[in-house]
Structure formats: C-alpha cells, structure tokens
Amino acid sequence: MPSRLGNHHSSSKNLRDCHVASTCWQNLRMGDLGLDFYSSNLYVWLKENCKLTKPFSHLQIPWNTLFSFGVWTLWNHRNKVVFKNTPPSPSIHKEVIQRATEFTFSAKNLSVKSPRVEKFIRWERQVRGWFKLNTDGASLGNLGVAGGGGILRNDSGSWMCLHIHINTLEVELDAKVISNLINNTRSPNATNYAIVADCRALISQIPQDKVKHCFREGNRCADGLVRLGCSLSTNIMYFNYPPPSILDAFISDLYGLS
C-alpha cells in the first residue's frame, strides 16, 4: 500500500486502498458497512455506496452524502499532492464531515415551491340545516358615503327574509382581517374593540354560529348590495326578494356558477 495519494496508482488505490484513503474511511466509520467495502471493484464500490441512504453518525447524515464528499475530498487532496507537492492532511475525514454536514442541512432548509393549484371560486352552499349570511361594506372614497349589505340564504341557496328564528348561522365575508378579529378572542385590538365586541355580542345570540372568510368572487351578491346601499337615501332597507341590480349574481350563485 502506498503511503501517499500522489503516487501513480489506480483510482481505487487513491480513493480507497492507500494508507491515507483507508485511514479517512476508517475515521468515517465505514466499518459499519461490512467487509465488502474494500473487496469490490471500483465501479461496484462507487455504485453501491452512492445508493446507500442509511444515516451515519449522530448528525444523521446519509451515508451516500458522506461517501460522495469523501471521494471528492480525497481526489482533491490527491491533486494537491501531485500538482502542488502539498503533503496529505491527516484530518481529511474532518473536512469530509464538515462539507457533508453543511450540504445536508442547507438542502433541508431549501424552500420547496408548492405546485400551483387553480381553484374555481364561487359561492358555496353551507351544510344542510344551516343558514348563511354573506356581508360586505365599503365607502365611496376617503370620508365619503359608507354603506353595507348582507344577504341571508338557506342551504338551498334561496333568499330569506330577516325576521325568522335562526339557530344555526354561518357568516361569510371577504375581509380576512375582520373575520380573524371576530374569531380570535385572545387578540386585543384597542382601536376597534367596541365595534368588534358588538359584532361578537350579536353573533353570540345565535346558538350555533361560524364566521368565515371567503374570496371576493364568492361574495358578489353582498358586494352588489353594498353598492346599492351607498346610493340609498334611507339608513337601512330590507328586501324580501333580490333587487334587480344583483339578480344575475344571485342566479349564478343559486346554480353554482362563477
């Protein structure tokens, strides 16, 4: 066995069998792999070790990662010996572990982009036996006229009047910040506390309730009622039937269209 990586021997001797390479692999605890580590030919040796994913050492580095960096580091040191007359390092295995560890934990921290999923956005009916209130609000410019609107429907999507006894209600709005404020009772909000508290008090009068966020495309009826509300001369108005301005959106929701 040659004692230096720089001697002109086969690749298997430079990467595995010489004293420097053998010491490196022993320090990397290749003995846990069995006796075949030194007996197979170069092709089989490279192939089998690059396939072995069993984690080694307390750092839980896969063996094929440690092995690959071991081969690369040994060959790199061999070139330094041959071309730069640099003496081989007695701690090659430490460099291998450092490089393999850095690679392993850097790869784990890479963000994986989730595949883009296209979703058909529309108004969704609530579960059987529940009513749904879609609501929205807006203002016509800064400090302009403000308005709000809401539409109450049963689980068939039919228009409902307000003055009925409801035990199960799902409130849906396209303002996620507001839905989060109402649902998260542990989140203090001094600025809007009074308004949020009033909303919670009203909802609490219904035995079973839910407050959910929806996309604007699924809240078109409420959006249309808001625009209508901003143009009304009265403070509040109830409709027993869908007004003409939102009839198209109401029919689309009724038949599950976008």
C-alpha positions as CSV (number, residue, x, y, z in Angstrom):
1,M,0.0,0.0,0.0
2,P,1.4,3.4,-0.9
3,S,1.6,5.9,1.9
4,R,0.8,8.9,-0.3
5,L,-2.1,9.8,-2.5
6,G,0.2,11.3,-5.1
7,N,1.7,8.0,-6.3
8,H,0.6,6.9,-9.7
9,H,-1.7,4.0,-8.8
10,S,-5.2,3.2,-9.9
11,S,-8.2,5.3,-8.9
12,S,-9.3,2.6,-6.4
13,K,-6.0,2.8,-4.6
14,N,-6.1,6.6,-4.5
15,L,-9.7,6.7,-3.3
16,R,-9.9,3.6,-1.1
17,D,-6.8,1.4,-0.6
18,C,-3.8,3.6,0.1
19,H,-3.0,4.4,3.7
20,V,-4.3,8.0,3.6
21,A,-7.6,7.0,2.0
22,S,-8.0,3.9,4.2
23,T,-7.5,6.0,7.3
24,C,-10.0,8.5,6.1
25,W,-12.7,5.9,5.6
26,Q,-12.0,4.2,8.9
27,N,-12.4,7.6,10.7
28,L,-15.7,7.9,8.9
29,R,-16.8,4.6,10.4
30,M,-17.2,2.8,7.2
31,G,-16.6,-0.4,9.2
32,D,-20.3,-0.3,10.0
33,L,-20.9,-1.2,6.3
34,G,-19.2,-4.6,6.4
35,L,-16.1,-6.1,4.8
36,D,-17.3,-5.6,1.2
37,F,-16.1,-2.0,1.4
38,Y,-12.6,-3.0,0.4
39,S,-13.2,-6.1,-1.7
40,S,-15.4,-4.9,-4.6
41,N,-14.1,-3.4,-7.8
42,L,-14.2,0.4,-8.3
43,Y,-17.5,0.5,-10.3
44,V,-19.4,-1.6,-7.8
45,W,-17.8,0.2,-4.9
46,L,-18.9,3.6,-6.2
47,K,-22.4,2.4,-7.3
48,E,-23.3,0.6,-4.1
49,N,-22.1,3.3,-1.7
50,C,-23.8,6.0,-3.7
51,K,-27.1,4.1,-3.3
52,L,-26.9,3.6,0.5
53,T,-29.0,6.2,2.3
54,K,-28.7,4.8,5.8
55,P,-27.8,7.7,8.2
56,F,-24.4,7.6,9.9
57,S,-23.1,9.3,13.0
58,H,-25.1,11.4,15.5
59,L,-25.6,14.1,12.8
60,Q,-27.9,11.8,10.8
61,I,-26.0,12.4,7.6
62,P,-27.0,9.9,4.8
63,W,-24.0,7.6,4.0
64,N,-24.2,8.3,0.3
65,T,-23.8,12.0,1.0
66,L,-20.9,11.4,3.3
67,F,-19.4,9.0,0.8
68,S,-19.7,11.3,-2.1
69,F,-17.9,14.1,-0.3
70,G,-15.3,11.6,0.9
71,V,-14.5,10.6,-2.7
72,W,-14.4,14.2,-3.9
73,T,-12.3,15.4,-1.0
74,L,-9.8,12.5,-1.3
75,W,-9.4,13.2,-5.1
76,N,-9.0,16.9,-4.4
77,H,-6.2,16.2,-1.9
78,R,-4.6,13.7,-4.3
79,N,-4.4,16.5,-6.9
80,K,-2.8,18.9,-4.5
81,V,-0.2,16.3,-3.7
82,V,0.6,15.6,-7.3
83,F,0.4,19.1,-8.8
84,K,1.3,21.3,-5.8
85,N,3.5,18.9,-3.8
86,T,1.3,19.5,-0.8
87,P,1.6,16.9,2.0
88,P,-1.6,15.0,2.6
89,S,-3.7,16.2,5.5
90,P,-4.1,13.8,8.5
91,S,-7.6,15.1,9.1
92,I,-9.3,14.7,5.7
93,H,-12.2,13.0,7.4
94,K,-13.0,16.2,9.4
95,E,-13.2,18.1,6.2
96,V,-15.5,15.5,4.7
97,I,-17.8,15.6,7.7
98,Q,-17.9,19.4,7.6
99,R,-18.7,19.6,3.9
100,A,-21.3,16.8,4.1
101,T,-23.0,18.4,7.2
102,E,-23.2,21.8,5.6
103,F,-24.7,20.4,2.4
104,T,-27.2,18.2,4.3
105,F,-28.6,20.9,6.5
106,S,-28.5,23.6,3.7
107,A,-30.5,21.3,1.5
108,K,-33.1,20.7,4.3
109,N,-33.6,24.4,4.6
110,L,-34.4,25.0,0.9
111,S,-37.9,26.2,0.4
112,V,-39.9,23.9,-1.8
113,K,-42.4,25.7,-4.0
114,S,-45.8,24.2,-3.8
115,P,-47.4,23.4,-7.1
116,R,-49.8,26.0,-8.3
117,V,-53.4,24.8,-7.9
118,E,-56.2,26.6,-9.8
119,K,-59.4,26.7,-7.8
120,F,-62.9,27.6,-9.2
121,I,-64.1,30.4,-6.9
122,R,-67.8,30.7,-6.4
123,W,-70.4,31.0,-3.6
124,E,-70.5,27.7,-1.7
125,R,-73.6,26.4,0.0
126,Q,-73.4,25.7,3.7
127,V,-74.1,22.4,5.3
128,R,-77.7,21.2,5.4
129,G,-79.8,22.8,8.1
130,W,-77.7,25.9,8.4
131,F,-78.3,29.5,7.1
132,K,-75.6,31.7,5.6
133,L,-75.2,35.4,5.8
134,N,-72.9,37.0,3.3
135,T,-72.0,40.5,4.2
136,D,-69.7,43.3,2.9
137,G,-69.0,47.0,3.4
138,A,-67.4,49.9,1.6
139,S,-67.1,53.7,1.4
140,L,-67.1,56.0,-1.6
141,G,-63.7,57.4,-1.2
142,N,-61.9,58.7,1.9
143,L,-64.5,60.1,4.3
144,G,-67.2,59.5,1.7
145,V,-70.6,57.8,1.9
146,A,-70.3,54.4,3.6
147,G,-72.6,51.5,3.1
148,G,-73.0,47.9,4.0
149,G,-75.1,45.0,2.7
150,G,-75.9,41.4,3.6
151,I,-77.8,38.5,2.0
152,L,-79.3,35.7,4.0
153,R,-79.9,32.3,2.4
154,N,-80.9,28.8,3.4
155,D,-79.0,25.6,2.5
156,S,-80.7,25.5,-0.9
157,G,-79.4,29.0,-1.8
158,S,-82.9,30.6,-1.6
159,W,-83.4,34.2,-0.5
160,M,-84.5,34.5,3.1
161,C,-86.1,37.5,4.9
162,L,-84.5,38.7,8.2
163,H,-87.4,38.2,10.6
164,I,-87.1,34.4,11.2
165,H,-85.9,32.3,14.1
166,I,-82.4,31.1,13.3
167,N,-80.4,28.6,15.4
168,T,-77.6,27.9,13.0
169,L,-75.8,30.7,11.1
170,E,-72.7,30.9,9.1
171,V,-71.4,34.4,8.5
172,E,-69.2,34.8,5.5
173,L,-67.2,37.9,4.4
174,D,-64.3,38.7,2.1
175,A,-62.3,40.8,4.7
176,K,-60.0,38.3,6.3
177,V,-58.7,40.8,8.9
178,I,-62.2,41.2,10.2
179,S,-63.0,37.5,10.3
180,N,-59.8,37.0,12.2
181,L,-60.6,39.7,14.7
182,I,-64.0,38.3,15.5
183,N,-62.8,34.7,15.8
184,N,-59.6,35.4,17.8
185,T,-60.9,36.5,21.2
186,R,-57.3,36.5,22.6
187,S,-56.1,39.1,20.2
188,P,-56.6,42.6,21.8
189,N,-57.4,45.5,19.4
190,A,-58.0,48.6,21.4
191,T,-58.7,50.8,18.3
192,N,-61.7,48.7,17.1
193,Y,-62.6,46.9,20.3
194,A,-66.1,48.4,20.7
195,I,-67.2,47.5,17.2
196,V,-65.7,44.0,17.3
197,A,-67.3,43.4,20.8
198,D,-70.7,44.5,19.4
199,C,-70.3,42.0,16.5
200,R,-69.4,39.2,18.9
201,A,-72.3,40.0,21.1
202,L,-74.8,39.9,18.2
203,I,-73.4,36.6,16.9
204,S,-73.4,35.1,20.4
205,Q,-77.2,35.4,20.4
206,I,-77.4,32.6,17.8
207,P,-76.9,29.1,19.4
208,Q,-74.6,27.8,16.7
209,D,-72.5,30.2,14.6
210,K,-69.5,30.3,12.3
211,V,-67.6,33.3,11.0
212,K,-65.6,32.5,7.8
213,H,-63.5,34.3,5.2
214,C,-64.3,33.9,1.5
215,F,-62.9,35.3,-1.7
216,R,-64.5,38.4,-3.2
217,E,-65.6,36.4,-6.2
218,G,-67.7,34.2,-3.9
219,N,-69.3,37.3,-2.3
220,R,-70.7,39.1,-5.3
221,C,-74.3,39.4,-4.0
222,A,-73.1,41.1,-0.8
223,D,-70.8,43.3,-2.9
224,G,-73.7,44.4,-5.1
225,L,-75.8,45.2,-2.1
226,V,-73.1,47.4,-0.7
227,R,-73.0,49.5,-3.9
228,L,-76.8,49.7,-3.7
229,G,-76.6,50.7,0.0
230,C,-74.2,53.6,-0.7
231,S,-76.8,55.1,-3.1
232,L,-79.8,54.8,-0.8
233,S,-81.4,57.9,0.8
234,T,-82.6,55.9,3.8
235,N,-80.4,54.5,6.6
236,I,-81.5,50.9,6.1
237,M,-83.7,48.9,3.8
238,Y,-84.8,45.3,3.7
239,F,-85.6,43.3,0.6
240,N,-87.9,40.3,0.6
241,Y,-86.6,39.4,-2.9
242,P,-83.3,40.0,-4.7
243,P,-83.2,43.6,-6.1
244,P,-82.7,43.8,-9.9
245,S,-79.1,45.0,-9.5
246,I,-77.9,41.7,-8.0
247,L,-80.3,39.3,-9.7
248,D,-77.7,38.0,-12.1
249,A,-75.2,37.3,-9.3
250,F,-77.9,35.7,-7.2
251,I,-79.0,33.3,-10.0
252,S,-75.3,32.4,-10.7
253,D,-74.9,31.5,-7.0
254,L,-78.1,29.5,-7.0
255,Y,-76.9,27.3,-9.8
256,G,-73.3,27.0,-8.7
257,L,-71.9,29.3,-11.5
258,S,-68.9,31.6,-11.1
